[in-house]
């Protein structure tokens, strides 16, 4: 597979992650799970500014994007962060950053050569 095709596949794989994180409530839920660890719907709903039903819907969207998973603990469903998808998305951003760094370096060399 060509390098360009591999990069495109990586970006396509990361797209649902970025789409899911583009909504402020979902981003806030992910941030809470990052900082506080696994939490129940009740705890995630506290201070979220939306209903439990809305939190549940947002968590389902995050789950579809591969960012969270849940497990039953007694009567509650506890949600936790799925870090593998975040790590892949971070690598995608790193790749884009590297491309920009290389482009800026080439531009700087071109400008310096012209002076």
Secondary structure, DSSP 4 states (H G I P E B T S, - for coil): --HHHHHHHHHHHHHHHHHHHTSHHHHHHHHHHHHH-SEEHHHHHTTSSS-HHHHHHHHHHHHHTTSEEEEEETTEEEEEE-HHHHHHHHHHHHHHHHHHHHHHHHHHHHHHHH-
